[in-house]
């Protein structure tokens, strides 16, 4: 009888752990931590890279803001969400030039996708201009 309870308990805990890994707020930090990525707002560089790709693919950006890279096609699931009004893509917060996002932006400049790199470079350039205007003290060694 005790053996059966242990089996059910371990099966329940395994399913609970698997279910938790389906939640992006749990999965992405673990993924980024294992890869040694920089974090901004609790999410790693790989998460922000994906968000930039989704934003650029949604048509919710203007081409010159991040370079002249072609749009990515939306998946059928994204198109369905947009059709029913569930998906509203806004510019990812990491591109809104906050100084705390600089480590993530530096890693995004080395991303494999050119559209992500161009957005990161543009955000860093905007951050430099903002730093000059507001006289924010940025460490020059952290800016590529």
C-alpha positions in Angstrom: 0.0 0.0 0.0 2.8 2.5 0.9 4.6 1.6 -2.3 1.5 2.5 -4.4 1.2 5.9 -2.5 4.8 6.6 -3.3 4.3 5.8 -6.9 1.2 8.1 -7.1 3.0 10.9 -5.2 6.1 10.7 -7.5 3.9 10.6 -10.6 2.0 13.7 -9.3 5.2 15.6 -8.5 6.6 14.7 -12.0 3.4 16.0 -13.7 3.5 19.1 -11.5 7.1 19.8 -12.5 6.3 19.2 -16.2 3.3 21.6 -15.9 5.4 24.3 -14.3 7.9 24.1 -17.1 5.2 24.9 -19.6 4.7 28.3 -18.0 7.0 30.8 -19.8 7.8 32.7 -16.6 9.3 29.5 -15.1 10.8 28.0 -18.3 12.7 31.1 -19.7 14.6 32.0 -16.5 15.8 28.4 -16.1 16.8 28.2 -19.8 18.7 31.5 -19.5 20.3 30.6 -16.2 21.6 27.3 -17.6 23.1 29.1 -20.6 24.6 31.9 -18.5 22.7 34.7 -20.2 22.1 38.3 -19.0 18.7 39.1 -17.5 16.4 42.1 -17.7 13.0 42.2 -15.9 13.6 38.6 -14.8 13.9 37.3 -18.4 17.0 36.2 -20.2 18.5 37.3 -23.5 17.0 34.4 -25.4 13.5 35.5 -24.3 14.1 39.1 -25.5 15.5 37.8 -28.8 12.3 35.8 -29.3 10.1 38.8 -28.3 11.9 41.0 -30.8 11.3 38.4 -33.6 7.7 38.2 -32.7 7.3 42.0 -32.6 9.1 42.4 -36.0 7.0 39.6 -37.4 3.7 41.2 -36.3 4.1 44.2 -38.4 3.9 46.4 -35.3 7.2 48.2 -36.0 8.5 50.7 -38.5 11.3 49.5 -40.7 13.8 52.3 -40.0 13.5 51.8 -36.2 15.5 48.6 -36.4 17.0 48.6 -39.8 15.6 47.4 -43.1 15.4 43.7 -42.5 12.4 41.8 -44.0 9.4 40.8 -42.0 9.1 37.3 -40.5 6.0 35.3 -41.4 3.6 34.8 -38.6 2.7 31.3 -37.5 -0.9 30.1 -38.0 -1.4 30.3 -34.3 -0.3 34.0 -34.2 -2.5 34.8 -37.1 -5.4 33.2 -35.4 -4.7 35.1 -32.2 -4.6 38.4 -34.1 -7.8 37.5 -36.0 -9.6 37.1 -32.7 -7.9 40.2 -31.1 -5.8 38.3 -28.5 -2.4 39.3 -29.8 -1.3 42.9 -29.6 2.4 43.2 -30.1 4.1 46.2 -28.6 7.7 47.1 -28.8 9.6 44.8 -26.3 10.6 46.7 -23.2 14.3 45.9 -23.6 14.3 48.1 -26.7 12.8 51.1 -24.9 16.4 52.2 -24.0 16.5 51.6 -20.3 20.1 51.6 -18.9 19.5 48.4 -17.0 18.9 46.5 -20.2 22.4 47.2 -21.5 23.9 43.8 -20.7 21.0 42.1 -22.5 21.4 44.5 -25.5 25.1 43.7 -25.7 24.3 40.0 -25.9 21.6 40.7 -28.5 24.1 42.4 -30.8 25.7 38.9 -31.1 22.4 37.2 -32.0 22.3 34.9 -35.0 19.3 36.8 -36.6 20.2 40.1 -38.3 16.8 41.7 -37.4 17.5 41.2 -33.7 21.1 42.5 -34.0 19.9 45.6 -35.9 17.3 46.3 -33.2 19.8 45.9 -30.4 22.3 48.1 -32.1 19.7 50.8 -32.6 18.6 50.6 -29.0 22.2 51.0 -27.8 22.7 54.0 -30.1 19.5 55.5 -28.6 20.8 54.8 -25.2 24.1 56.5 -25.9 22.2 59.6 -27.2 20.0 59.5 -24.1 23.0 59.2 -21.8 24.6 62.2 -23.5 21.4 64.2 -23.1 20.7 63.2 -19.5 24.4 62.9 -18.5 23.9 59.3 -17.3 27.1 57.8 -16.2 27.6 54.7 -18.3 30.6 52.5 -18.0 32.3 52.7 -21.4 33.5 49.1 -21.1 30.0 47.8 -21.2 29.0 49.5 -24.5 30.2 47.6 -27.6 
